[in-house]
Amino acid sequence: MRDRQLWRCPACGRPFANVNQRHSCVAATVEQHLAGKGELAAELYRRFAEAVAACGPVVVAPAKTRIGFQVRMIFSAVSVRRDRLDAHVVLARRFEHPRFTRIESISPRNHVHHFRIHHPDEVDAEVEAWLRESYAVGEQKHLG
């Protein structure tokens, strides 16, 4: 499965691990998400994006309401607010932690863990570890 070529939406060109994956098909940019949000929002996004990039090659996939980070599948995403990032990581396990505001189990091996970042220092070793684990889910290593 993880060796299968990605399917590209014929309308927007975005790559997906699943053929005919449902999505908004709306073109957006990182700049549009940051516009008018201020320097704190831009700094939070930069710090988070740097931590994501440290995991390995990644596709930045801005959509209508969020900026996704993708290998084969989206493994993490952020919604940019003026005073924070609403972020999530997809883990192959359900992991209870006080920093998570919500956990959605979308399948037995895909659990979306939501959290907020209010200060650049909150993108710490703990978040970096979650991103590395989530990156492996994005590569679909948990399926092999």
N, C-alpha and C positions, 0 to 999 in steps of 0.2 A: 504494500500500500504506500509506504513512504518513498518508494522508488518510482512510483507512477508519476508521469508528467503532470504538471499543473494545468488545469483547465482555465482558459481565459474567457471572460465575459465578452461576447461579440459587440456589445453596446459600449462598455466603458473600458475594456481592455484589462481590467483588474484580474490578477491570477488567484485561483482558489484550488484547494486540495480536492474538493468535491465538484463533480460536474453539475452544472445548473444550480450552484449554491445561491440561496436567496441573499440579496443584499440591496442596498438603496440605490446603487448605480448612479450616485451623485458625485460629480467631480468636485473636489475641494483641495485646498492647499494648507500647509502648516501656517503660512502667513495669514490666511483668512481666519484661522482659529485663534491666532495671537493678536489680531488687529483690535486695537482699542482696549486691550486688557491690562496694559501697563507693564512696567519693568519687572515687578515681582513675578507675574505670570510667565513672562518670557524667560526669566532666570530659572524658575521651577521647571519649565518645559526643557530648557537646555540641559539642566542637571540630570533630569530623568532620561532624556534621549542619549546623553553620554553614557549613563549606566547601562542602557539597553545596548548601545553599540559595542560596549566592552564584552558582550556575550558572544559576538560573532557577526557575520554578515546578516543584514536585516533589510527588509523593504519597509519604508515608512509609507503607510497607507491611510492618508487622511480621508475621512468620510464626512457625512453630513453633520454628525454630532460628536465625533471623537477622532482622535489620531491613533490609528492602530499600528502595531509593530508586528511584522510577519516574517516567518521563515517559509514553511509550507502553509501553515495556518497562522492566524492572528493569535499571538500568545500573550500579548499585553496591550493595553490601550489607556489613553488619558483623555479626559474632557477638561479643557482649560477654562478656569474661572478666574476672576480678577484676583482673588485672595488665596487660591488653592488649585491643586490638580485633583480631580476625582480619577483615581487610577484603578486598574485591575490587572491581575495576573491569572493565567489559567494553569492550574496544577493538575496532575494526574491523580492526586489524592485530596481528600478533604482535610484541611489543616486549620484547626481552631487556634486563633491568636487574638489577643486584645486589640491589635491595630486594625484588624479586619472589621469593617462596618457591616458587611453582609457577605454570605457565601451562597452561590447558586450552583447546584449540582445539575448540569445539563446532560450528563451521561455518567455511567459508572466510572469512566476514566477522564472526565473533564469537569473540573470544578472551578468556577470563576470566583476569585477572592477579591473583594472590593476594599479599597482603603483610600485615605485622603492624605495629601501632602501639603502642608502649610508653609514650610520653610525648607530651603535647599539642603540643610543639614539632615533633614528627615529622609533623604535619599542616602541611606547609610548602608552598612555592611549587611544588615538584615534584609533590606529591600533588594540589594544587589544579589543576595543568595536566592531570594524568591524569583528574581528575573532570570538567573541562570537555570534554575529548575524549570521555570516556565518556558524558557528558550528551547529546552529539550522537548517539551510538549509541542511547541511550534514546529520542531523538526519531525514530529510524530514518532520519536524514539520510544515512547511509552506503548506504542502499538506493536512493536516488534519483539 
